[in-house]
């Protein structure tokens, strides 16, 4: 990760960090004084955003370190590990919110009625939706620009908070405007929110874990790599292709055949052309290893 990319990633993450901190305090206050279990659950979700922002910053700092003697492929996997951590934390948050909601629903029917939430909780939900949607669009734009999986994961973490707040808003509004008989909508909304969070968590964690276990690039990418190789003059029968991701960069291992009549320099020049074409498509930082074999 170059300094410009690192600076952009840190900037967007710190903005999210302070926004989440303020939202967490405000939503917790609104949930307690607005008597809304859904809003308190939403505040806990913001706490997870606040915590994972710290992990993102740490991951960015480590993954941006240059290659060294013990990390000849760089530190990109740290970014992937931070991404997986975000997904796992989100999954845990979903479990916590689902459990709390189920207990509230059970309590309403078998112990004592839920207290009707107040307007403060409703205003907090509206404010949260606005702030988190802005954060989502800003963060995902930066994440795509710098091609950072951990920043993109953090953007979807912001979007999961939007889902959470929309569900909370619906539940609170129903509990307020439909009367006391509908106060059960508040914890039901929190329960629905937990399923949205599960979905986002699964997507984030799955992609990061697949990368950590050295899963190959998608088939269409590998077909594209082989096609690029086939179109280089002097390259025959590209095979034994192996690919993987290392953070935001790609590693490509490929065997090619060249005419056995070529000398070492001529064969080497062909590999240089192929490497340049692959780096033009997949980035200058792409790790490429090409093994040359005689055609016959």
N, C-alpha and C positions, 0 to 999 in steps of 0.2 A: 504494500500500500504506500504510494508516494505521499509526500507531505501535503499536497493540495487535496488529495482524496481523504487523507486522514483528518485534515482541518475541517473539511465539509462534513464528514461523518460525525466528528466531535461536536461541531456547532449545532447540527440538527438534533443530536442526542441531548445536549445540555438544555436546549430550548424545551424539549419534551420533558426533561427531568424537572425543571422548575414549574412548568405548567401542570405536571402531574402532582407535584407537591402541593401546589395551591388548590388544585381540584380535590385532592384527597381530604385536605383539612376542611374545605367548604362543604363537600358532600357528607362527610362524617358529622359535621355540625348540623347540616340540614336533615340528615337521617335521624339523629337523636332528638332534635327539637321539633322536627316535622313528623315524628312518630312513624317513620317508614322503614320497614325491614328491607325492602327492595333497595332503598337509597343507601342504607348501611352496607348492604352487599355490594352495591356499586362502588362505594368508597373503598372497600377492601380490594376490589378489582383495580382501582386506581393506585392502591398501595403496591400491588404487584407490578404495575407499570413503572412506578417510582423506583422499585428495587431493581427491575431488569434494566432500566436505563443505566444504572451503575455498572451492571455486568457488561452492557454494550460498550461503554466507554473503556472498561478494562480490556475487553476483547479487541477493540480497535487499536489500543495502545500496543498490545503485545503482537498482534498480527501485522502491524505496520513495521516491525523490526526487519532490517535487511537480512539477506542470507548470511549464514555463518558456517563455521566448520562442522557444527553438530546439527545444523538445520539447513541442508543444502537445497531443500525445496521450499525454504521460507517458513513462516509461522502462520500460514493461512488457515490451517486446521483449527487454530484457536478461535478464529471468527466463526467457524462452523460449530465448534463446541458451544460457544456463547449463544448461537442461534438455537441449538438443541435445548439448551438450558431454558431459554425463553418459552419454547413450546412446552416443556415439562412443567415449568412454573404455572403457565396458563392452565394446563390440565388440572393441576392441584387447586388452582383458584376455582375452576369450574366445579370440582368435587365439593369444595367447601361451601360454595353458594348453593349448590343443589341440596346438600345435607341440611343447611340452615333453613332453606325454603320448605323442605318436606317436614321438618320439625315444627315450623310455624303453622303449616296447614293442619298438621295433626293436632297441635295445641288448640287451634281455633275450633275444631269440631269436638274435641274430647276433654279439653281443660278449661280454657276461657277464651272469649272472643277477642279478636285482634282489634287494637285501637285504630280508629280511622286516621290516616295520614293527613298532614296539614299542607297548606299552599306552599310553604317554604320548600318542602321536598319536591313539589312540582316545578318550581322555578329553578331549583338546583339541577333537575334532570334536563330541562331545556338548555340551561347554560352549559352543562357538560357536553351535550350533543354538539352544540355549536363549536366549542373549543376543540373537542377531540376530532371532529370532522376536518377542521382546518389543519390540525396537527397531522392527521392521516395523509391528506393530499400533499402537504409540504414534505413530509418525511418520505413518502413513496416516490415523489419526484426526485429527491436527492439520492435515494437508494438506487433508483434505476440509472441515474446519471453517473454515479460512481461505481455501479455494479457491485454493491455490497449486500450479501445475503443477510447479514445481521441487522443492517439498517432497514432492509425490506421487511424482515421479520418484526422489527420494532414498529414499523408502520402498521402492519396487520394487527399488532397488539393494540395500537391506538384505535383501529377500526373495531376490534372486539369490544372496546370500551363504548363505542358508539352504539353497537348492538345492545350492550348492557343497558345503556341509558335510555334507548328507545323503548326497550321492554319495561324498564322501570317507569318511564313516563306514562306508558299505556296503563300499567297497573295502578299507579298512583292516581292518574286522572279518573280511571274507572271507580276506584275506591272513594274518591272525593265527590264526584259529580253524580254517581249512580246511587249514592246513599249507603248507609251502614251495612245493608245486607250484602254489599259487594266489596267489602274491605278485603275479602279473601283474594281479590285480584292482585293485591300488592305482592304477597309471597308467591302466587302463581306466576306473576311476571318475572320475578327473580329466578324461579325454576326454569322458565323458558329461556331466559338469558344464559343460564348455565350450559344449555345445549349448543347455543351459538358459540360460546367460548370453547367447548369441547371440539367443535368442528375446526375452528381456527387453530387451536393447539395441535390437533392431529396433523393438519397440513404442514405447519411449521416444523414440528418435531420429526415427521416422516422424512421430509426432504433433507434435513440436516443429518439424520441418522444414516440415511442411504449414502450420503457423501462420506460420512465417517467410516463406513464399512467398505469404502472403495468401489462403490457402484459405478459402472460405466456410464458414459454420456448416453442420452437418448439415441435410439437407432437411427433417426434421420440425421443427427449430427455426425454419427460414425459413417453413414453413407456419403455424406457431404465431404468428409475428410478423404475417403477413398477416391471420390470423384476428382477432388483437387489433385491428388497424387497421380491419377491416371492421365490427367491432362498436362502433366509436366513432360516435356520432351526428354526422352531417354529413360523414363521410368516404365517398368513393365511389372504386371502382376503384383500390385501392392497387397500385402496380406499380414496376418498376425497383428492386427490392429488392437491396441489396448489404450483405453482412455480413462481418465478420472479427473475429478475436481480437487483442487487444493485451495480452499477458500474461494477467492474470486478469480483464480487463474485455472488453466487447464493443463494437464500433462498428456502428451501423445507419444506413444511408442509404436513404431511402424517398421515392418520389413518391406523392402522393395528389391526387385531384380533389375540389373543393368546388364548391358552386353558384356560378355567376358573379355572382349577385345579391348575394352577401355583400360587406360592406366589409372593409377590411384587418384591423381589430380582430377582427371575427367569425371570419375565417379563421384568424387567429393563435390565438384562444382554442381552436379545434378542435385545432390542432397541440399546444397545451399539454396538453390532456386526453390526447391520444394519447401524448405523451412520458411523462406521469406513469404511464400504464398500462404502457408498455414498461419503464420503470425499476422499477416494482413487481415485474415478473417477472424482469428480468435484472440488477437492481442499480442503486443510486443513481449509481454511477460510469459507467454506460453512456453512450457517446458516441452522440448521436442527431442526425441531420440530416434534416429533412423539407422536401421541395420541394413547394409548393402550385401546382396548375394548375386553371384553370376547367373545370367539368364539360363544357361544350359545346365 
